[in-house]
C-alpha cells in the first residue's frame, strides 16, 4: 500500500508540473528541427505567461515614473512598484519591506554591499572570508575592496565531494573577521551549503554575513530571519522573472547605518549646495529611476512559484535529479564533478577525451541547451583540475523524457568521438 501511495504522489507531481510547463511558451519551439530541451536554468530561467503578461500590461497601461508624480499613472506605477517590494519581503520573510532594496542583479547587490562596507566598516588588516564554491560575482567585488582598503581574503576549502570543509573553516574565523560572503547553492556543482554553523561562527566574532542566494531561491524556500544572515541577494531572472532586476535584503539596523552607494534623484530628502540629507532605507540605496517594470514582473514570478509551492517543486526536482544522475552514469566516459551530500538541480560532468565545449555544440544539434565552460567559477575548476565542465541544470518544467533525450544525445556524442 505504501509503495502504491508513493507512486501515486509521484504521478500527481508529474501531472502538476506538466500543467505548469504549459505556462512557458518558449518551451514549445523547435531548435534545429528538434524539440527544445532547455537545461541551462542555472544561467537563466524561462518566463511563464503570467510574468510576460504583467510586463506587457505595465508598458501598455501603467507606464510612468514612480515616487515623483501626482498624476494617476504615476500613482498606479508607484503602488505596483512598492507592492512588489512587499511581495519580495514576504517571500524572504523579511521583517519589513524597508529591508528590501531593488538593484539590477545579484552582482550589483554584492557590489553595493562591498562598496559601502569598505567606506565605513572594513579597513586595513581586516579579513573577509569566502569559499572555494563562489561565483566570480562573490569574489571580484571583495578583491576590489581588499585592494582599496588593505583588507585580505581567507578562503574556506571544499572536500572532494564539493561540500564545504567545515572543520577547516573554524580556525579561519577570528577577531579580525569582518565579513563572511558565502553562496547558498553552488552555481557550478549544485551544492546546498549548511549555512547555520558558518553564520554562527561569523556572528561569534562580530562579523557580518552576506549570502548569495541566486541559485537557491528557484529551488528552496528561504527565511532570512531564520537564517539570521545580515544580507541576502538574488536575481529575478534566476527565478522565472525578468532580467535587469536584483534584490538586496539587509537587516534594517545595517541599512540605517551604512552610507549611500550612489547619488542622484529619489535617494534624498533635501539637497542644497551646502548639504544633502538622504532618504530612509530602502530608497537611500535606489538612486535614479528604478527597474519598475522588472520589479512588477519579479513579484509576479514569486507569486507564481509560491503558488506551485516549494514542497511540490523540491519533491519533483529531487526525483528528476536522481533520475538524471542514474541515466548519466550509464553513459561511457562520464565523470561527475562533485557529488555533494545535498544537491539542488545542477549536475556538472566531463566526458573522457571530449572538450566540454564540443559536447555543448553537439548537444545543441539535438535541440538540447546546456552550459559548457567554467561557469564563472574558475577557482573551483582549478580545484578539480579541469578547464571546464558541462552543466545540466533543471527546473520544475523539465521532464523525465527530456533527461532521456539528454542521455541519448550524450551516448551519440561519445560514439561520434570514440567510433
Secondary structure, DSSP 8 states (H G I E B T S, - for coil): -HHHHHHHHHHHHHHHHHHHHTT-GGGG-EETTEE-EE-BTTT-----HHHHHHHHHIIIII---SSS--SHHHHHHHHHHHHHHHHHHHHHT-S-GGGEEEES-HHHHHHHHHHHHHHHT--TT-EEEEETT--GGGTHHHHHHHHHH--EEEEE-B-TTS-B-HHHHHTT--TTEEEEEEESB-TTT-BB--HHHHHHHHHHTT-EEEEE-TTTTTTS---HHHHT-SEEEEEGGGGTS-SS-EEEEE-HHHHHHS--SS-STTSEEEE-SS-EEE--TTGGG--SS--HHHHHHHHHHHHHHHHH-HHHHHHHHHHHHHHHHHHHTTSTTEEES---SSB-SEEEEEETTB-HHHHHHHHHHTTEE-EEE-TT-HHHHHHHT-S-EEEEE--TT--HHHHHHHHHHHHHHHHHH--
